[in-house]
C-alpha cells in the first residue's frame, strides 16, 4: 500500500510539473515571476501541511501511507487550480 501511494504521488507530481510548465508558457513576465513565487510557496505549504497530517501517526507504520496520500491529494487539487488558470488564459 505504501508503494502504491508513493507511486500515485509520483504520477501526480509529474502531472503537476507538466501543467505548471504549460501555465508558465502563457504568462507574461510579471505573471511568471508571481507564479514562480506562488508555486514555491505552495510547495512549502503542501509539504508542511502533510507533515502536520501525519503527526498524530508519528512513528506508526501507517505514516508513509498517510503522507503519500496527503501529497497526492494536495497535488491533484493544485493541478486543477493550474488547469483553471490555463483555461482562463485560453479564453
N, C-alpha and C positions, 0 to 999 in steps of 0.2 A: 504494500500500500504506500509506503514511503517513496519507493522508486517511481510509482505511477504518479503520485502527487508532484514529485520533483520534475518528472518529465513533462507533466501538464504545465507547470510553471515555466519551464524552458521554452515550450511551444508558445505560450502566451507572451513571454519576453521577446522572442524572435518576431512575433506579430507586432508587438508594440514598437520595436525598432523600425520595422518596415513602414508602419503607418506614420510614425514620427518623422521619418525621412521624407515621406510624401508631403507632410504638413510643412516642413521646413522649406521645401521647394517652392511652395506657393505664397510664402510670406515675403513682405518687403523687409528691408534692412532692419528697421526699428522693431517690427514684429518678430523677426528672427531672434534678435537679442533678447527680447522679452520672453519668447517661447523657450529659448535655451535655459534661461534662468528658472522659468516656471517648471520645466521638466526636471532640472537638477533638484529643485526644492521638492517637487512631487516625489521623486525617487527617495529622498531622505525621509519624507513623511511616510511613504509606503513601508519602508524598512522599519522605521521606528514604531509605526502602528502595529505591524506584525510581530515585532519583538514584544510589544505590550500584550498582544493577544495570547502569546504562549507563556507569559509569566506565570499564570496560575498552574501551568503544567510543567514548570521548571524541573528538569531532571527526569521527567517521565518519558516513557518510550513513545508516547503519542506526540511529543513536542515537534519532531520533524514533520510529521503529517500535518499538524495544525499550522505550522509555519509556512510550509509549501502551499497549502490550500489557501491561506490568507494572501500570500503573494500572488497567487493565480487570480483570486477573486478581485483584488485591488487592481491588478494589471489589466484584467478584462474590462473593468469599469473605465480605466484610463483610455484604453483602446477605443471604446465607444465615444468618449469625450473628444478624442482626437479626430475620429471619423466625422463627428458633428462639425468640427472646425473645417475639415475638408469639404464637406457638403455645403457649408455656408460660403466658403470661398469660391466654389464652383457654380454658384447661382448667378 
